[in-house]
Amino acid sequence: MIIFRKRLLLDNDPQELARVKQILDKNGIKYDVSTTVSENANTRRFNQAAAVHMARGYSAVSSQTYVYRLYVRIKDYDRAASLVSYKKK
């Protein structure tokens, strides 16, 4: 979590992230983005075993996805949420 910020977006779609960033940039709202890689446990174990036996990584059956979190300042949250058409939860 980023201090003094509120999460506006949690998504795995890079196009949605780009759309929201463009709107915020256009309206002068500062933001921070955090990106993590998500993969299920079975895929991770398979890839680790393949790396050991093949001396390299293997991800042909990978279910990796990127998870994007976009944060805005708390005082900007309501305005940002209305600009990107998100309802406050």
N, C-alpha and C positions, 0 to 999 in steps of 0.2 A: 504494500500500500504506500502511496505517496502522500506525505504529510501536507495538510492544508489543501488537499485536492479532493475532488469527488469524481468517482468513475462515471463517465458519460457513456462509454461504449465498451462492451465485451463481446467480441465477435471473431469469427475465423475467416471472414470474407475480406480479402484485401481491397476489393472494389468499394465496399461499404466504408472501410477505414479511409480510403482516399476521398470519398464523397464527403465524409464528415470533416476531415482535415481541410478540404477546400472551402467548405462553408465557414469554418472557424477562422481560417486565414482571411477570407474575404471580409469578415466582420471584426477582425482585430482581437479575437479571443485567443489567449495563450493556452497551450495544452502540452501535455507530456504523453508519450506513447511507450508502453511496455509490451514487449513481444516475447512469448515463450513458445517452445516446441512441445507439442503434446503427442504422445503415442501410447497405444494401449500396452499393458504389461506383457501380453503374449508376443507381440511384435518385437518389443524390446529384448525379451529373452532369446527369441529366434535370431535376431540380428547379432546379439552378443555371442551366441554359440557359433554362428556362421563366421564371425570375425576370428574366433579362436581357431576353428578348423581350416579356414581358408586363408588365414593370415591377412585378412582385409575385411572391410565392412561389406555387408550385403543387405540391400533394402529393396529387393524386387517386389516384395509383398508388403511394403511399408504402409502403415496407416498414419504416418506422421501428418499432423496439421499444425499450423501456426495459430496461436491465440493472441489476439490483439486487445490490449486494454488502453483506452484513451481517457486521460484525466484532465479536468479543467479546475480552475480555482473555484472554491466553494461559492464565492460571491458571484461568479459568472455562470454557475450551473443552470439556474432557471432560464436565463436568456439563451444559453447554448442549447439546452434541451428543446426549447420552443423553436429555435432556428433549424434544428435537424429533425424536428417533428417527433421527438420521443416524449412519452408521457412520464411524469415524475412517478417513481415507484416507492 
